[in-house]
Amino acid sequence: MLPAEMRRAAPTRPSGVFDGRLYDDSGALRVVMPTPDWDAYVRLAFEEIRLAGTKSPQVTRRLTAALLDLLAVAPLTRHAVLKEQLGLLRAAVGNSVGTPRDVAFASQPDSQGIGAAAGENGRSR
């Protein structure tokens, strides 16, 4: 699931996107299949990228921004897994990046992907 699709799906009811029910044009239920729930989609979208990209501020800043954006639109019932991923990301950055200044920089949300050219507030220098 792409980030934009996750953002659209985040505020939906749990039975919405993830229930595995397919209907025909007349509205009759035709297929019921097992599908991952919200937590599984979030873990699928973030875990491997977090594990592989922790040493790259560009990656960690983009992941932080994406998780904070999802927290802003998702209902409270979907926050736990997002907060879990954000906590894991912050811990990994703290353990893998050098100086406190570098940790702070790598932990800043960056939704535009301007990376190392960004100032502390996310604007270009």
N, CA, C and O atoms as a printed pandas DataFrame, in Angstrom:
     atom_number atom_name residue_name chain_id  residue_number  x_coord  y_coord  z_coord
0              1         N          MET        A               1    0.846   -1.164    0.000
1              2        CA          MET        A               1    0.000    0.000    0.000
2              3         C          MET        A               1    0.896    1.233    0.000
3              4         O          MET        A               1    1.794    1.344    0.835
4              5         N          LEU        A               2    0.667    2.144   -0.912
5              6        CA          LEU        A               2    1.450    3.361   -1.007
6              7         C          LEU        A               2    1.046    4.345    0.076
7              8         O          LEU        A               2   -0.073    4.273    0.583
8              9         N          PRO        A               3    1.952    5.284    0.452
9             10        CA          PRO        A               3    1.623    6.249    1.511
10            11         C          PRO        A               3    0.331    7.017    1.258
11            12         O          PRO        A               3   -0.445    7.223    2.191
12            13         N          ALA        A               4    0.079    7.445    0.029
13            14        CA          ALA        A               4   -1.154    8.181   -0.256
14            15         C          ALA        A               4   -2.383    7.302   -0.027
15            16         O          ALA        A               4   -3.403    7.773    0.475
16            17         N          GLU        A               5   -2.282    6.030   -0.395
17            18        CA          GLU        A               5   -3.400    5.107   -0.156
18            19         C          GLU        A               5   -3.592    4.873    1.332
19            20         O          GLU        A               5   -4.725    4.774    1.804
20            21         N          MET        A               6   -2.489    4.784    2.081
21            22        CA          MET        A               6   -2.596    4.610    3.531
22            23         C          MET        A               6   -3.272    5.826    4.150
23            24         O          MET        A               6   -4.094    5.690    5.056
24            25         N          ARG        A               7   -2.924    7.023    3.657
25            26        CA          ARG        A               7   -3.513    8.248    4.206
26            27         C          ARG        A               7   -5.021    8.265    3.952
27            28         O          ARG        A               7   -5.797    8.657    4.823
28            29         N          ARG        A               8   -5.433    7.837    2.752
29            30        CA          ARG        A               8   -6.872    7.788    2.449
30            31         C          ARG        A               8   -7.567    6.722    3.282
31            32         O          ARG        A               8   -8.714    6.906    3.690
32            33         N          ALA        A               9   -6.889    5.610    3.537
33            34        CA          ALA        A               9   -7.497    4.500    4.271
34            35         C          ALA        A               9   -7.492    4.722    5.776
35            36         O          ALA        A               9   -8.329    4.156    6.480
36            37         N          ALA        A              10   -6.568    5.532    6.284
37            38        CA          ALA        A              10   -6.397    5.686    7.736
38            39         C          ALA        A              10   -7.684    6.071    8.469
39            40         O          ALA        A              10   -7.981    5.482    9.508
40            41         N          PRO        A              11   -8.455    7.030    7.970
41            42        CA          PRO        A              11   -9.651    7.410    8.728
42            43         C          PRO        A              11  -10.871    6.527    8.505
43            44         O          PRO        A              11  -11.910    6.763    9.121
44            45         N          THR        A              12  -10.777    5.511    7.640
45            46        CA          THR        A              12  -11.945    4.681    7.360
46            47         C          THR        A              12  -12.234    3.719    8.502
47            48         O          THR        A              12  -11.370    3.414    9.324
48            49         N          ARG        A              13  -13.445    3.264    8.524
49            50        CA          ARG        A              13  -13.824    2.248    9.514
50            51         C          ARG        A              13  -12.990    0.998    9.301
51            52         O          ARG        A              13  -12.592    0.713    8.172
52            53         N          PRO        A              14  -12.716    0.245   10.358
53            54        CA          PRO        A              14  -11.938   -0.988   10.198
54            55         C          PRO        A              14  -12.545   -1.943    9.185
55            56         O          PRO        A              14  -11.812   -2.702    8.551
56            57         N          SER        A              15  -13.853   -1.931    9.014
57            58        CA          SER        A              15  -14.462   -2.846    8.054
58            59         C          SER        A              15  -14.392   -2.306    6.633
59            60         O          SER        A              15  -14.803   -2.987    5.694
60            61         N          GLY        A              16  -13.877   -1.095    6.462
61            62        CA          GLY        A              16  -13.829   -0.468    5.152
62            63         C          GLY        A              16  -12.879   -1.141    4.191
63            64         O          GLY        A              16  -13.237   -2.139    3.566
64            65         N          VAL        A              17  -11.694   -0.624    4.061
65            66        CA          VAL        A              17  -10.731   -1.083    3.080
66            67         C          VAL        A              17  -10.223   -2.485    3.369
67            68         O          VAL        A              17   -9.877   -3.211    2.437
68            69         N          PHE        A              18  -10.167   -2.886    4.626
69            70        CA          PHE        A              18   -9.435   -4.078    5.018
70            71         C          PHE        A              18  -10.304   -5.298    5.285
71            72         O          PHE        A              18   -9.804   -6.266    5.859
72            73         N          ASP        A              19  -11.556   -5.306    4.907
73            74        CA          ASP        A              19  -12.398   -6.435    5.295
74            75         C          ASP        A              19  -12.376   -7.592    4.308
75            76         O          ASP        A              19  -12.912   -8.657    4.616
76            77         N          GLY        A              20  -11.773   -7.424    3.125
77            78        CA          GLY        A              20  -11.643   -8.520    2.177
78            79         C          GLY        A              20  -12.940   -8.932    1.510
79            80         O          GLY        A              20  -13.033  -10.044    0.989
80            81         N          ARG        A              21  -13.928   -8.083    1.511
81            82        CA          ARG        A              21  -15.213   -8.395    0.881
82            83         C          ARG        A              21  -15.296   -7.706   -0.473
83            84         O          ARG        A              21  -15.069   -6.502   -0.587
84            85         N          LEU        A              22  -15.623   -8.482   -1.490
85            86        CA          LEU        A              22  -15.773   -7.942   -2.834
86            87         C          LEU        A              22  -17.212   -8.129   -3.295
87            88         O          LEU        A              22  -17.805   -9.199   -3.151
88            89         N          TYR        A              23  -17.751   -7.047   -3.855
89            90        CA          TYR        A              23  -19.142   -7.040   -4.286
90            91         C          TYR        A              23  -19.211   -6.862   -5.797
91            92         O          TYR        A              23  -18.330   -6.249   -6.400
92            93         N          ASP        A              24  -20.266   -7.403   -6.403
93            94        CA          ASP        A              24  -20.456   -7.178   -7.827
94            95         C          ASP        A              24  -21.161   -5.841   -8.034
95            96         O          ASP        A              24  -21.439   -5.123   -7.074
96            97         N          ASP        A              25  -21.449   -5.514   -9.291
97            98        CA          ASP        A              25  -22.053   -4.220   -9.616
98            99         C          ASP        A              25  -23.431   -4.028   -8.992
99           100         O          ASP        A              25  -23.857   -2.894   -8.777
100          101         N          SER        A              26  -24.124   -5.110   -8.704
101          102        CA          SER        A              26  -25.456   -4.988   -8.103
102          103         C          SER        A              26  -25.394   -4.891   -6.580
103          104         O          SER        A              26  -26.420   -4.725   -5.919
104          105         N          GLY        A              27  -24.188   -4.994   -6.030
105          106        CA          GLY        A              27  -24.026   -4.902   -4.585
106          107         C          GLY        A              27  -24.048   -6.232   -3.855
107          108         O          GLY        A              27  -23.982   -6.264   -2.626
108          109         N          ALA        A              28  -24.139   -7.328   -4.591
109          110        CA          ALA        A              28  -24.149   -8.653   -3.968
110          111         C          ALA        A              28  -22.725   -9.059   -3.594
111          112         O          ALA        A              28  -21.788   -8.889   -4.374
112          113         N          LEU        A              29  -22.584   -9.593   -2.396
113          114        CA          LEU        A              29  -21.295  -10.077   -1.930
114          115         C          LEU        A              29  -20.890  -11.296   -2.746
115          116         O          LEU        A              29  -21.646  -12.264   -2.832
116          117         N          ARG        A              30  -19.697  -11.260   -3.350
117          118        CA          ARG        A              30  -19.240  -12.350   -4.210
118          119         C          ARG        A              30  -18.024  -13.080   -3.647
119          120         O          ARG        A              30  -17.898  -14.291   -3.832
120          121         N          VAL        A              31  -17.129  -12.368   -2.964
121          122        CA          VAL        A              31  -15.891  -12.984   -2.486
122          123         C          VAL        A              31  -15.584  -12.452   -1.087
123          124         O          VAL        A              31  -15.685  -11.255   -0.820
124          125         N          VAL        A              32  -15.211  -13.368   -0.213
125          126        CA          VAL        A              32  -14.695  -12.988    1.099
126          127         C          VAL        A              32  -13.326  -13.653    1.229
127          128         O          VAL        A              32  -13.206  -14.878    1.183
128          129         N          MET        A              33  -12.303  -12.822    1.391
129          130        CA          MET        A              33  -10.945  -13.362    1.493
130          131         C          MET        A              33  -10.250  -12.757    2.701
131          132         O          MET        A              33  -10.532  -11.620    3.078
132          133         N          PRO        A              34   -9.354  -13.505    3.304
133          134        CA          PRO        A              34   -8.614  -12.959    4.430
134          135         C          PRO        A              34   -7.692  -11.841    3.948
135          136         O          PRO        A              34   -7.024  -11.968    2.922
136          137         N          THR        A              35   -7.666  -10.769    4.690
137          138        CA          THR        A              35   -6.808   -9.635    4.342
138          139         C          THR        A              35   -6.101   -9.139    5.589
139          140         O          THR        A              35   -6.592   -9.315    6.704
140          141         N          PRO        A              36   -4.946   -8.518    5.396
141          142        CA          PRO        A              36   -4.238   -7.950    6.546
142          143         C          PRO        A              36   -5.065   -6.833    7.185
143          144         O          PRO        A              36   -5.829   -6.149    6.504
144          145         N          ASP        A              37   -4.908   -6.659    8.482
145          146        CA          ASP        A              37   -5.579   -5.556    9.145
146          147         C          ASP        A              37   -4.693   -4.310    9.094
147          148         O          ASP        A              37   -3.603   -4.348    8.523
148          149         N          TRP        A              38   -5.151   -3.219    9.682
149          150        CA          TRP        A              38   -4.432   -1.939    9.665
150          151         C          TRP        A              38   -3.015   -2.093   10.222
151          152         O          TRP        A              38   -2.059   -1.601    9.622
152          153         N          ASP        A              39   -2.875   -2.764   11.353
153          154        CA          ASP        A              39   -1.558   -2.928   11.967
154          155         C          ASP        A              39   -0.593   -3.628   11.008
155          156         O          ASP        A              39    0.568   -3.234   10.895
156          157         N          ALA        A              40   -1.062   -4.644   10.334
157          158        CA          ALA        A              40   -0.209   -5.370    9.396
158          159         C          ALA        A              40    0.212   -4.483    8.223
159          160         O          ALA        A              40    1.363   -4.533    7.790
160          161         N          TYR        A              41   -0.720   -3.671    7.708
161          162        CA          TYR        A              41   -0.372   -2.763    6.616
162          163         C          TYR        A              41    0.681   -1.746    7.062
163          164         O          TYR        A              41    1.630   -1.470    6.327
164          165         N          VAL        A              42    0.515   -1.192    8.259
165          166        CA          VAL        A              42    1.480   -0.211    8.752
166          167         C          VAL        A              42    2.857   -0.859    8.904
167          168         O          VAL        A              42    3.864   -0.292    8.478
168          169         N          ARG        A              43    2.898   -2.031    9.505
169          170        CA          ARG        A              43    4.192   -2.711    9.675
170          171         C          ARG        A              43    4.821   -3.045    8.327
171          172         O          ARG        A              43    6.030   -2.896    8.150
172          173         N          LEU        A              44    4.014   -3.490    7.387
173          174        CA          LEU        A              44    4.508   -3.798    6.051
174          175         C          LEU        A              44    5.093   -2.545    5.385
175          176         O          LEU        A              44    6.128   -2.610    4.722
176          177         N          ALA        A              45    4.429   -1.429    5.567
177          178        CA          ALA        A              45    4.858   -0.191    4.920
178          179         C          ALA        A              45    6.113    0.413    5.542
179          180         O          ALA        A              45    6.892    1.060    4.842
180          181         N          PHE        A              46    6.326    0.215    6.846
181          182        CA          PHE        A              46    7.393    0.951    7.521
182          183         C          PHE        A              46    8.559    0.119    8.046
183          184         O          PHE        A              46    9.681    0.625    8.087
184          185         N          GLU        A              47    8.349   -1.116    8.444
185          186        CA          GLU        A              47    9.398   -1.851    9.157
186          187         C          GLU        A              47   10.676   -2.041    8.343
187          188         O          GLU        A              47   11.756   -1.680    8.811
188          189         N          GLU        A              48   10.581   -2.589    7.159
189          190        CA          GLU        A              48   11.798   -2.857    6.404
190          191         C          GLU        A              48   12.511   -1.573    6.003
191          192         O          GLU        A              48   13.741   -1.518    6.008
192          193         N          ILE        A              49   11.752   -0.547    5.659
193          194        CA          ILE        A              49   12.377    0.732    5.302
194          195         C          ILE        A              49   13.097    1.303    6.520
195          196         O          ILE        A              49   14.221    1.792    6.408
196          197         N          ARG        A              50   12.451    1.242    7.677
197          198        CA          ARG        A              50   13.081    1.735    8.906
198          199         C          ARG        A              50   14.355    0.955    9.198
199          200         O          ARG        A              50   15.387    1.552    9.504
200          201         N          LEU        A              51   14.297   -0.366    9.107
201          202        CA          LEU        A              51   15.464   -1.188    9.401
202          203         C          LEU        A              51   16.610   -0.932    8.421
203          204         O          LEU        A              51   17.773   -0.907    8.822
204          205         N          ALA        A              52   16.292   -0.746    7.160
205          206        CA          ALA        A              52   17.330   -0.547    6.149
206          207         C          ALA        A              52   17.826    0.895    6.080
207          208         O          ALA        A              52   18.969    1.135    5.692
208          209         N          GLY        A              53   16.985    1.850    6.450
209          210        CA          GLY        A              53   17.331    3.253    6.212
210          211         C          GLY        A              53   17.653    4.089    7.424
211          212         O          GLY        A              53   17.742    5.312    7.316
212          213         N          THR        A              54   17.830    3.472    8.571
213          214        CA          THR        A              54   18.024    4.212    9.810
214          215         C          THR        A              54   19.229    5.149    9.767
215          216         O          THR        A              54   19.206    6.200   10.408
216          217         N          LYS        A              55   20.265    4.799    9.039
217          218        CA          LYS        A              55   21.465    5.633    9.008
218          219         C          LYS        A              55   21.367    6.773    8.002
219          220         O          LYS        A              55   22.296    7.572    7.886
220          221         N          SER        A              56   20.275    6.859    7.285
221          222        CA          SER        A              56   20.093    7.928    6.306
222          223         C          SER        A              56   19.087    8.956    6.830
223          224         O          SER        A              56   17.901    8.648    6.953
224          225         N          PRO        A              57   19.545   10.176    7.140
225          226        CA          PRO        A              57   18.603   11.204    7.607
226          227         C          PRO        A              57   17.467   11.454    6.616
227          228         O          PRO        A              57   16.341   11.747    7.017
228          229         N          GLN        A              58   17.764   11.339    5.329
229          230        CA          GLN        A              58   16.711   11.538    4.333
230          231         C          GLN        A              58   15.580   10.538    4.559
231          232         O          GLN        A              58   14.408   10.908    4.495
232          233         N          VAL        A              59   15.913    9.295    4.820
233          234        CA          VAL        A              59   14.911    8.246    5.044
234          235         C          VAL        A              59   14.188    8.478    6.363
235          236         O          VAL        A              59   12.959    8.430    6.411
236          237         N          THR        A              60   14.933    8.726    7.428
237          238        CA          THR        A              60   14.296    8.858    8.741
238          239         C          THR        A              60   13.403   10.086    8.818
239          240         O          THR        A              60   12.356   10.051    9.464
240          241         N          ARG        A              61   13.801   11.163    8.172
241          242        CA          ARG        A              61   12.975   12.376    8.172
242          243         C          ARG        A              61   11.669   12.157    7.413
243          244         O          ARG        A              61   10.611   12.614    7.847
244          245         N          ARG        A              62   11.741   11.460    6.284
245          246        CA          ARG        A              62   10.537   11.177    5.491
246          247         C          ARG        A              62    9.611   10.215    6.228
247          248         O          ARG        A              62    8.394   10.400    6.224
248          249         N          LEU        A              63   10.180    9.186    6.861
249          250        CA          LEU        A              63    9.357    8.248    7.633
250          251         C          LEU        A              63    8.677    8.947    8.803
251          252         O          LEU        A              63    7.501    8.708    9.076
252          253         N          THR        A              64    9.419    9.813    9.494
253          254        CA          THR        A              64    8.842   10.565   10.611
254          255         C          THR        A              64    7.670   11.406   10.127
255          256         O          THR        A              64    6.611   11.420   10.755
256          257         N          ALA        A              65    7.854   12.105    9.017
257          258        CA          ALA        A              65    6.774   12.934    8.471
258          259         C          ALA        A              65    5.561   12.090    8.096
259          260         O          ALA        A              65    4.425   12.481    8.365
260          261         N          ALA        A              66    5.795   10.942    7.479
261          262        CA          ALA        A              66    4.679   10.081    7.065
262          263         C          ALA        A              66    3.911    9.556    8.274
263          264         O          ALA        A              66    2.681    9.543    8.270
264          265         N          LEU        A              67    4.627    9.128    9.298
265          266        CA          LEU        A              67    3.962    8.607   10.500
266          267         C          LEU        A              67    3.178    9.701   11.215
267          268         O          LEU        A              67    2.059    9.458   11.668
268          269         N          LEU        A              68    3.741   10.894   11.323
269          270        CA          LEU        A              68    3.027   12.001   11.968
270          271         C          LEU        A              68    1.797   12.396   11.157
271          272         O          LEU        A              68    0.761   12.734   11.729
272          273         N          ASP        A              69    1.902   12.355    9.834
273          274        CA          ASP        A              69    0.751   12.660    8.986
274          275         C          ASP        A              69   -0.361   11.633    9.186
275          276         O          ASP        A              69   -1.534   11.996    9.279
276          277         N          LEU        A              70    0.003   10.356    9.250
277          278        CA          LEU        A              70   -1.009    9.327    9.485
278          279         C          LEU        A              70   -1.639    9.473   10.867
279          280         O          LEU        A              70   -2.840    9.256   11.023
280          281         N          LEU        A              71   -0.842    9.840   11.871
281          282        CA          LEU        A              71   -1.402   10.069   13.208
282          283         C          LEU        A              71   -2.414   11.212   13.192
283          284         O          LEU        A              71   -3.375   11.206   13.962
284          285         N          ALA        A              72   -2.199   12.186   12.317
285          286        CA          ALA        A              72   -3.113   13.336   12.237
286          287         C          ALA        A              72   -4.464   12.976   11.624
287          288         O          ALA        A              72   -5.468   13.624   11.920
288          289         N          VAL        A              73   -4.500   11.946   10.769
289          290        CA          VAL        A              73   -5.759   11.627   10.084
290          291         C          VAL        A              73   -6.400   10.330   10.553
291          292         O          VAL        A              73   -7.585   10.107   10.309
292          293         N          ALA        A              74   -5.646    9.483   11.215
293          294        CA          ALA        A              74   -6.192    8.189   11.649
294          295         C          ALA        A              74   -6.991    8.346   12.940
295          296         O          ALA        A              74   -6.659    9.188   13.774
296          297         N          PRO        A              75   -8.039    7.543   13.109
297          298        CA          PRO        A              75   -8.765    7.578   14.386
298          299         C          PRO        A              75   -7.883    7.020   15.504
299          300         O          PRO        A              75   -6.926    6.291   15.246
300          301         N          LEU        A              76   -8.211    7.364   16.725
301          302        CA          LEU        A              76   -7.418    6.935   17.882
302          303         C          LEU        A              76   -7.227    5.428   17.942
303          304         O          LEU        A              76   -6.198    4.956   18.425
304          305         N          THR        A              77   -8.191    4.677   17.463
305          306        CA          THR        A              77   -8.088    3.216   17.495
306          307         C          THR        A              77   -6.964    2.691   16.604
307          308         O          THR        A              77   -6.580    1.527   16.717
308          309         N          ARG        A              78   -6.443    3.523   15.735
309          310        CA          ARG        A              78   -5.361    3.112   14.834
310          311         C          ARG        A              78   -4.022    3.746   15.201
311          312         O          ARG        A              78   -3.040    3.563   14.481
312          313         N          HIS        A              79   -3.966    4.477   16.290
313          314        CA          HIS        A              79   -2.741    5.183   16.662
314          315         C          HIS        A              79   -1.654    4.286   17.236
315          316         O          HIS        A              79   -0.473    4.569   17.038
316          317         N          ALA        A              80   -2.005    3.223   17.932
317          318        CA          ALA        A              80   -1.007    2.433   18.660
318          319         C          ALA        A              80    0.115    1.945   17.749
319          320         O          ALA        A              80    1.288    2.102   18.090
320          321         N          VAL        A              81   -0.210    1.365   16.612
321          322        CA          VAL        A              81    0.826    0.828   15.727
322          323         C          VAL        A              81    1.648    1.950   15.099
323          324         O          VAL        A              81    2.841    1.777   14.849
324          325         N          LEU        A              82    1.021    3.098   14.843
325          326        CA          LEU        A              82    1.764    4.240   14.301
326          327         C          LEU        A              82    2.743    4.778   15.340
327          328         O          LEU        A              82    3.889    5.089   15.016
328          329         N          LYS        A              83    2.294    4.887   16.581
329          330        CA          LYS        A              83    3.178    5.340   17.659
330          331         C          LYS        A              83    4.293    4.326   17.906
331          332         O          LYS        A              83    5.428    4.701   18.203
332          333         N          GLU        A              84    3.963    3.041   17.781
333          334        CA          GLU        A              84    4.985    2.008   17.926
334          335         C          GLU        A              84    6.082    2.200   16.882
335          336         O          GLU        A              84    7.268    2.177   17.211
336          337         N          GLN        A              85    5.691    2.388   15.638
337          338        CA          GLN        A              85    6.671    2.582   14.573
338          339         C          GLN        A              85    7.483    3.860   14.775
339          340         O          GLN        A              85    8.690    3.872   14.536
340          341         N          LEU        A              86    6.830    4.926   15.212
341          342        CA          LEU        A              86    7.539    6.175   15.476
342          343         C          LEU        A              86    8.545    5.995   16.612
343          344         O          LEU        A              86    9.664    6.502   16.532
344          345         N          GLY        A              87    8.165    5.289   17.653
345          346        CA          GLY        A              87    9.080    5.011   18.762
346          347         C          GLY        A              87   10.260    4.161   18.338
347          348         O          GLY        A              87   11.394    4.431   18.734
348          349         N          LEU        A              88   10.007    3.132   17.532
349          350        CA          LEU        A              88   11.088    2.289   17.024
350          351         C          LEU        A              88   12.041    3.095   16.143
351          352         O          LEU        A              88   13.258    2.919   16.204
352          353         N          LEU        A              89   11.476    3.974   15.330
353          354        CA          LEU        A              89   12.297    4.822   14.464
354          355         C          LEU        A              89   13.167    5.760   15.296
355          356         O          LEU        A              89   14.367    5.882   15.047
356          357         N          ARG        A              90   12.570    6.417   16.276
357          358        CA          ARG        A              90   13.342    7.344   17.125
358          359         C          ARG        A              90   14.438    6.614   17.890
359          360         O          ARG        A              90   15.548    7.129   18.022
360          361         N          ALA        A              91   14.141    5.428   18.392
361          362        CA          ALA        A              91   15.156    4.654   19.115
362          363         C          ALA        A              91   16.287    4.245   18.179
363          364         O          ALA        A              91   17.458    4.323   18.549
364          365         N          ALA        A              92   15.946    3.813   16.981
365          366        CA          ALA        A              92   16.966    3.396   16.024
366          367         C          ALA        A              92   17.852    4.567   15.619
367          368         O          ALA        A              92   19.068    4.415   15.500
368          369         N          VAL        A              93   17.250    5.731   15.409
369          370        CA          VAL        A              93   18.037    6.917   15.064
370          371         C          VAL        A              93   18.966    7.270   16.221
371          372         O          VAL        A              93   20.139    7.576   16.005
372          373         N          GLY        A              94   18.455    7.230   17.430
373          374        CA          GLY        A              94   19.275    7.531   18.598
374          375         C          GLY        A              94   20.438    6.580   18.768
375          376         O          GLY        A              94   21.490    6.968   19.277
376          377         N          ASN        A              95   20.262    5.342   18.351
377          378        CA          ASN        A              95   21.318    4.342   18.490
378          379         C          ASN        A              95   22.302    4.320   17.334
379          380         O          ASN        A              95   23.403    3.790   17.484
380          381         N          SER        A              96   21.940    4.877   16.184
381          382        CA          SER        A              96   22.803    4.722   15.013
382          383         C          SER        A              96   23.431    6.016   14.514
383          384         O          SER        A              96   24.396    5.978   13.750
384          385         N          VAL        A              97   22.908    7.142   14.926
385          386        CA          VAL        A              97   23.420    8.420   14.445
386          387         C          VAL        A              97   24.345    9.000   15.505
387          388         O          VAL        A              97   24.119    8.812   16.701
388          389         N          GLY        A              98   25.392    9.710   15.068
389          390        CA          GLY        A              98   26.444   10.192   15.958
390          391         C          GLY        A              98   26.046   11.201   17.018
391          392         O          GLY        A              98   25.574   10.816   18.088
392          393         N          THR        A              99   26.224   12.461   16.746
393          394        CA          THR        A              99   26.085   13.515   17.746
394          395         C          THR        A              99   24.621   13.804   18.058
395          396         O          THR        A              99   23.733   13.482   17.269
396          397         N          PRO        A             100   24.376   14.418   19.220
397          398        CA          PRO        A             100   22.987   14.812   19.529
398          399         C          PRO        A             100   22.393   15.738   18.462
399          400         O          PRO        A             100   21.201   15.652   18.168
400          401         N          ARG        A             101   23.203   16.610   17.887
401          402        CA          ARG        A             101   22.711   17.498   16.828
402          403         C          ARG        A             101   22.278   16.678   15.612
403          404         O          ARG        A             101   21.243   16.957   15.006
404          405         N          ASP        A             102   23.071   15.670   15.261
405          406        CA          ASP        A             102   22.724   14.810   14.126
406          407         C          ASP        A             102   21.461   14.003   14.402
407          408         O          ASP        A             102   20.626   13.822   13.516
408          409         N          VAL        A             103   21.325   13.521   15.636
409          410        CA          VAL        A             103   20.113   12.782   16.016
410          411         C          VAL        A             103   18.895   13.693   15.889
411          412         O          VAL        A             103   17.864   13.286   15.354
412          413         N          ALA        A             104   19.018   14.932   16.384
413          414        CA          ALA        A             104   17.904   15.882   16.294
414          415         C          ALA        A             104   17.544   16.158   14.837
415          416         O          ALA        A             104   16.367   16.204   14.477
416          417         N          PHE        A             105   18.567   16.341   14.003
417          418        CA          PHE        A             105   18.318   16.600   12.589
418          419         C          PHE        A             105   17.640   15.408   11.927
419          420         O          PHE        A             105   16.655   15.572   11.208
420          421         N          ALA        A             106   18.163   14.209   12.166
421          422        CA          ALA        A             106   17.619   13.003   11.537
422          423         C          ALA        A             106   16.217   12.677   12.028
423          424         O          ALA        A             106   15.496   11.919   11.379
424          425         N          SER        A             107   15.821   13.235   13.160
425          426        CA          SER        A             107   14.505   12.964   13.743
426          427         C          SER        A             107   13.442   13.969   13.331
427          428         O          SER        A             107   12.264   13.769   13.627
428          429         N          GLN        A             108   13.828   15.041   12.656
429          430        CA          GLN        A             108   12.869   16.059   12.238
430          431         C          GLN        A             108   12.028   15.563   11.076
431          432         O          GLN        A             108   12.566   14.972   10.140
432          433         N          PRO        A             109   10.718   15.787   11.113
433          434        CA          PRO        A             109    9.889   15.390    9.970
434          435         C          PRO        A             109   10.246   16.210    8.733
435          436         O          PRO        A             109   10.531   17.403    8.837
436          437         N          ASP        A             110   10.231   15.586    7.586
437          438        CA          ASP        A             110   10.541   16.247    6.326
438          439         C          ASP        A             110    9.664   15.632    5.244
439          440         O          ASP        A             110   10.026   14.616    4.649
440          441         N          SER        A             111    8.527   16.236    4.991
441          442        CA          SER        A             111    7.591   15.672    4.020
442          443         C          SER        A             111    7.971   15.988    2.578
443          444         O          SER        A             111    7.440   15.376    1.651
444          445         N          GLN        A             112    8.888   16.942    2.378
445          446        CA          GLN        A             112    9.269   17.315    1.021
446          447         C          GLN        A             112   10.498   16.585    0.516
447          448         O          GLN        A             112   10.771   16.592   -0.684
448          449         N          GLY        A             113   11.241   15.958    1.407
449          450        CA          GLY        A             113   12.408   15.206    0.977
450          451         C          GLY        A             113   13.590   16.065    0.598
451          452         O          GLY        A             113   14.364   15.693   -0.284
452          453         N          ILE        A             114   13.749   17.212    1.248
453          454        CA          ILE        A             114   14.869   18.081    0.908
454          455         C          ILE        A             114   16.114   17.753    1.712
455          456         O          ILE        A             114   17.171   18.342    1.487
456          457         N          GLY        A             115   16.002   16.821    2.644
457          458        CA          GLY        A             115   17.137   16.216    3.327
458          459         C          GLY        A             115   18.135   17.165    3.920
459          460         O          GLY        A             115   17.760   18.102    4.626
460          461         N          ALA        A             116   19.426   16.940    3.643
461          462        CA          ALA        A             116   20.508   17.660    4.298
462          463         C          ALA        A             116   20.511   19.146    3.976
463          464         O          ALA        A             116   21.163   19.912    4.686
464          465         N          ALA        A             117   19.811   19.586    2.935
465          466        CA          ALA        A             117   19.740   21.005    2.622
466          467         C          ALA        A             117   18.752   21.735    3.521
467          468         O          ALA        A             117   18.654   22.962    3.476
468          469         N          ALA        A             118   18.016   20.978    4.343
469          470        CA          ALA        A             118   16.986   21.568    5.194
470          471         C          ALA        A             118   17.606   22.181    6.448
471          472         O          ALA        A             118   18.561   21.651    7.016
472          473         N          GLY        A             119   17.048   23.287    6.854
473          474        CA          GLY        A             119   17.413   23.867    8.125
474          475         C          GLY        A             119   16.665   23.146    9.219
475          476         O          GLY        A             119   15.915   22.210    8.945
476          477         N          GLU        A             120   16.857   23.563   10.448
477          478        CA          GLU        A             120   16.206   22.921   11.601
478          479         C          GLU        A             120   14.686   22.967   11.480
479          480         O          GLU        A             120   13.997   22.086   11.993
480          481         N          ASN        A             121   14.159   23.991   10.803
481          482        CA          ASN        A             121   12.713   24.122   10.689
482          483         C          ASN        A             121   12.170   23.528    9.394
483          484         O          ASN        A             121   10.995   23.705    9.072
484          485         N          GLY        A             122   13.018   22.827    8.655
485          486        CA          GLY        A             122   12.563   22.174    7.432
486          487         C          GLY        A             122   12.663   23.034    6.184
487          488         O          GLY        A             122   12.312   22.574    5.097
488          489         N          ARG        A             123   13.136   24.282    6.309
489          490        CA          ARG        A             123   13.288   25.160    5.147
490          491         C          ARG        A             123   14.687   25.024    4.582
491          492         O          ARG        A             123   15.629   24.684    5.298
492          493         N          SER        A             124   14.813   25.291    3.306
493          494        CA          SER        A             124   16.150   25.268    2.696
494          495         C          SER        A             124   16.975   26.420    3.231
495          496         O          SER        A             124   16.462   27.497    3.534
496          497         N          ARG        A             125   18.274   26.159    3.338
497          498        CA          ARG        A             125   19.187   27.221    3.795
498          499         C          ARG        A             125   19.543   28.123    2.664
499          500         O          ARG        A             125   20.301   29.076    2.849
